[in-house]
Amino acid sequence: MRVCVYHIGIRYPHPTSPYFFSSTRYTEITPTRRHELSLFFHHPPPHPTPHSINPIHIPKDTSQPPHITMSALHPLIGAIISIALQFLVFLFVLVATPISQIESVFGPGCFTFFGFKSHCSSLSVDTTGTAAFGCAQRRNNMNGGAVFAIISLFTTLAALVLAVMLLLRIPCMVPFALLFAGLSVFTILISWACVAGAFTIKMCGDRWSNFAMKYGPGFGLMVTAWCLQIANVVVLSIISFG
């Protein structure tokens, strides 16, 4: 008995049949062909699954313009703001260093970083050292403030020069300007903190704040310079990392 099946879309012969149907005639099946057909019918190829089908890759639309990100602050505008702030900081520190830090509420006398003036309007101090400040502890505080005020003059001047060089659009100058500006924040802070300590902490058996004393204009300028320098550091940071 011959069993006929057909090719693709048509039936194939049963593997046990010695013949298969060709498009024109019956043909005897060889042992090799019989084995191939047996494998086909007993182990048919798996049907494709949704996971086995390769997904269609749709190319991205490159016709759209790329997303453009802008810095929070234009470097040129930031440089101009930094120069203005740094100039004010340097000017305030320069003016504040020699003038009154602590002064009398009623009398004309005042204390500077370097000693006591019987008249604050005079250019020279009348008394220096321990004789001026009453004891070594208070003297050391005021002398420490003087040292850091002088250091602040150099650091703020260097920061100002570097800020001016930013107008030349030299990228390597920004980190150095930020470095000196950040250093000035700490030196100015220590300078006015020494004065605040001498005024509020008990030294020489008493506190200056217990007497008719107040902070002088030099102290106010130092604190203002410190605040402006912090703002300048923020501007330089935006230029560097923004």
Order of alpha helices (4+ residues) and beta strands (2+ residues): beta-beta-alpha-alpha-beta-beta-beta-alpha-alpha-alpha-beta-alpha
